[in-house]
Amino acid sequence: MFSYTIDLSGVKAWFDGAADAGFNALAGFAFMVLAMAAIQYDEQIAPEVSRISDGWSTATMDFRSKLSSFTL
């Protein structure tokens, strides 16, 4: 007998905006975590890897010089 139409497009737009804001916040948080991990890698892990790599290079150069001095 009576019909009422309810327009929910405003509510849908509000939920879409809230979902977009949540996604942006989550993406920002993920970026922050990755940036902090990269900084910690540069400060903590990379120097040790460089030290190990330099030690390995020194050992192989010593071995190469000893091997080249060996004559048949």
C-alpha positions as CSV (number, residue, x, y, z in Angstrom):
1,M,0.0,0.0,0.0
2,F,2.7,2.4,1.0
3,S,6.1,2.1,-0.6
4,Y,9.2,3.8,0.7
5,T,12.4,3.8,-1.3
6,I,15.6,3.9,0.6
7,D,18.6,5.2,-1.1
8,L,21.7,3.5,0.3
9,S,24.2,4.9,-2.1
10,G,25.5,7.4,0.5
11,V,26.1,4.6,3.0
12,K,27.8,2.5,0.3
13,A,30.0,5.5,-0.6
14,W,30.9,6.0,3.1
15,F,31.9,2.3,3.4
16,D,34.0,2.5,0.3
17,G,35.7,5.6,1.6
18,A,36.4,3.9,4.9
19,A,37.7,0.8,3.2
20,D,40.0,2.9,1.0
21,A,41.3,4.8,4.1
22,G,41.9,1.4,5.8
23,F,43.8,0.1,2.9
24,N,45.9,3.3,2.7
25,A,46.7,3.0,6.4
26,L,47.7,-0.7,6.0
27,A,49.9,0.1,2.9
28,G,51.6,2.9,4.8
29,F,52.2,0.6,7.8
30,A,53.7,-2.1,5.5
31,F,55.9,0.5,3.9
32,M,57.1,1.7,7.3
33,V,57.9,-1.8,8.4
34,L,59.9,-2.5,5.2
35,A,61.8,0.8,5.5
36,M,62.7,0.0,9.1
37,A,63.9,-3.5,8.0
38,A,66.0,-2.0,5.3
39,I,67.6,0.4,7.7
40,Q,68.4,-2.4,10.2
41,Y,69.8,-4.5,7.3
42,D,72.1,-1.6,6.3
43,E,73.3,-1.0,9.9
44,Q,73.5,-4.6,11.3
45,I,73.7,-7.3,8.6
46,A,75.4,-5.6,5.6
47,P,78.7,-4.8,7.4
48,E,79.0,-8.4,8.6
49,V,78.3,-9.8,5.2
50,S,81.0,-7.4,3.8
51,R,83.5,-8.6,6.4
52,I,82.8,-12.2,5.5
53,S,83.1,-11.5,1.8
54,D,86.4,-9.6,2.3
55,G,87.7,-12.5,4.4
56,W,86.7,-15.0,1.7
57,S,88.4,-12.8,-1.0
58,T,91.6,-12.6,1.0
59,A,91.7,-16.4,1.6
60,T,91.1,-17.1,-2.1
61,M,93.8,-14.6,-3.2
62,D,96.3,-16.3,-0.8
63,F,95.4,-19.7,-2.1
64,R,95.7,-18.4,-5.7
65,S,99.1,-16.9,-5.0
66,K,100.3,-20.2,-3.4
67,L,98.9,-22.2,-6.2
68,S,100.5,-20.0,-8.8
69,S,103.9,-20.3,-7.1
70,F,103.7,-24.1,-7.3
71,T,105.5,-25.2,-10.4
72,L,105.6,-28.6,-12.0
